Amino acid sequence: MSDRSSIKKQIVEALSHIEAEDGLYFNNLVVVHEEEERPIVRGEEPDIRAALEQLRQEGRIEVSGQGEAAIFRLK
């Protein structure tokens, strides 16, 4: 499995978690606090952003807002 495929899988897993039902900011994908249970997305920021864009283009996620205020959620 390529790194991008692995990152996409991690993103889908994180966004599928009950804690992500209202969506997640980018930082919430890559930083998970001790009290949170959802999986973390591991990878370099440019690779994670590219995987998010690929998932958006594939119609698997939707993005609300822009920049740091963008919220990612599963469709």
C-alpha atoms as a printed R data frame, in Angstrom:
   type eleno elety resid chain resno       x      y      z
1  ATOM     1    CA   MET     A     1   0.000  0.000  0.000
2  ATOM     2    CA   SER     A     2   1.451  3.390 -0.915
3  ATOM     3    CA   ASP     A     3   1.952  6.087  1.692
4  ATOM     4    CA   ARG     A     4  -0.890  8.115  0.157
5  ATOM     5    CA   SER     A     5  -3.245  5.124  0.325
6  ATOM     6    CA   SER     A     6  -2.251  4.517  3.935
7  ATOM     7    CA   ILE     A     7  -2.837  8.176  4.819
8  ATOM     8    CA   LYS     A     8  -6.213  8.181  3.050
9  ATOM     9    CA   LYS     A     9  -7.219  5.074  5.025
10 ATOM    10    CA   GLN     A    10  -6.146  6.749  8.286
11 ATOM    11    CA   ILE     A    11  -8.147  9.877  7.411
12 ATOM    12    CA   VAL     A    12 -11.292  7.851  6.694
13 ATOM    13    CA   GLU     A    13 -10.836  5.964  9.979
14 ATOM    14    CA   ALA     A    14 -10.422  9.221 11.931
15 ATOM    15    CA   LEU     A    15 -13.434 10.848 10.252
16 ATOM    16    CA   SER     A    16 -15.504  7.686 10.830
17 ATOM    17    CA   HIS     A    17 -14.996  7.863 14.596
18 ATOM    18    CA   ILE     A    18 -17.953  9.039 16.703
19 ATOM    19    CA   GLU     A    19 -15.854 11.957 18.006
20 ATOM    20    CA   ALA     A    20 -15.684 13.253 14.416
21 ATOM    21    CA   GLU     A    21 -19.432 13.236 13.678
22 ATOM    22    CA   ASP     A    22 -19.417 17.041 13.296
23 ATOM    23    CA   GLY     A    23 -16.191 16.956 11.288
24 ATOM    24    CA   LEU     A    24 -12.598 17.726 12.187
25 ATOM    25    CA   TYR     A    25 -10.205 20.596 11.615
26 ATOM    26    CA   PHE     A    26  -6.866 19.646 10.061
27 ATOM    27    CA   ASN     A    27  -5.110 19.949 13.437
28 ATOM    28    CA   ASN     A    28  -7.638 17.534 14.971
29 ATOM    29    CA   LEU     A    29  -6.592 14.935 12.397
30 ATOM    30    CA   VAL     A    30  -2.916 15.078 13.304
31 ATOM    31    CA   VAL     A    31  -3.114 15.833 17.050
32 ATOM    32    CA   VAL     A    32  -5.209 13.666 19.334
33 ATOM    33    CA   HIS     A    33  -5.392 14.666 22.982
34 ATOM    34    CA   GLU     A    34  -5.121 12.134 25.783
35 ATOM    35    CA   GLU     A    35  -8.864 12.131 26.531
36 ATOM    36    CA   GLU     A    36  -9.804 11.569 22.881
37 ATOM    37    CA   GLU     A    37 -10.122  8.083 21.447
38 ATOM    38    CA   ARG     A    38 -10.152  8.617 17.680
39 ATOM    39    CA   PRO     A    39  -7.127  7.447 15.684
40 ATOM    40    CA   ILE     A    40  -4.422  9.894 14.686
41 ATOM    41    CA   VAL     A    41  -3.390 10.452 11.066
42 ATOM    42    CA   ARG     A    42   0.367  9.920 10.696
43 ATOM    43    CA   GLY     A    43   2.380 11.464  7.897
44 ATOM    44    CA   GLU     A    44   3.959 14.660  6.702
45 ATOM    45    CA   GLU     A    45   1.610 17.653  6.452
46 ATOM    46    CA   PRO     A    46   1.919 18.026  2.643
47 ATOM    47    CA   ASP     A    47   1.124 14.315  2.199
48 ATOM    48    CA   ILE     A    48  -1.895 14.505  4.505
49 ATOM    49    CA   ARG     A    49  -3.193 17.617  2.730
50 ATOM    50    CA   ALA     A    50  -2.717 15.918 -0.663
51 ATOM    51    CA   ALA     A    51  -4.583 12.834  0.572
52 ATOM    52    CA   LEU     A    52  -7.427 15.037  1.859
53 ATOM    53    CA   GLU     A    53  -7.672 16.720 -1.538
54 ATOM    54    CA   GLN     A    54  -7.692 13.353 -3.278
55 ATOM    55    CA   LEU     A    55 -10.505 12.128 -1.001
56 ATOM    56    CA   ARG     A    56 -12.434 15.338 -1.755
57 ATOM    57    CA   GLN     A    57 -11.985 14.856 -5.488
58 ATOM    58    CA   GLU     A    58 -13.146 11.244 -5.155
59 ATOM    59    CA   GLY     A    59 -16.298 12.508 -3.423
60 ATOM    60    CA   ARG     A    60 -15.563 10.634 -0.189
61 ATOM    61    CA   ILE     A    61 -15.238 13.691  2.049
62 ATOM    62    CA   GLU     A    62 -16.597 17.203  2.060
63 ATOM    63    CA   VAL     A    63 -14.843 20.357  3.156
64 ATOM    64    CA   SER     A    64 -16.543 23.360  4.737
65 ATOM    65    CA   GLY     A    65 -14.598 26.600  5.046
66 ATOM    66    CA   GLN     A    66 -11.064 27.380  3.981
67 ATOM    67    CA   GLY     A    67  -7.550 27.401  5.372
68 ATOM    68    CA   GLU     A    68  -7.175 26.676  9.071
69 ATOM    69    CA   ALA     A    69 -10.956 27.038  9.534
70 ATOM    70    CA   ALA     A    70 -11.698 24.223  7.065
71 ATOM    71    CA   ILE     A    71 -13.694 21.354  8.523
72 ATOM    72    CA   PHE     A    72 -13.417 17.877  6.989
73 ATOM    73    CA   ARG     A    73 -16.199 15.286  7.242
74 ATOM    74    CA   LEU     A    74 -17.220 12.084  5.533
75 ATOM    75    CA   LYS     A    75 -19.970 12.287  2.961
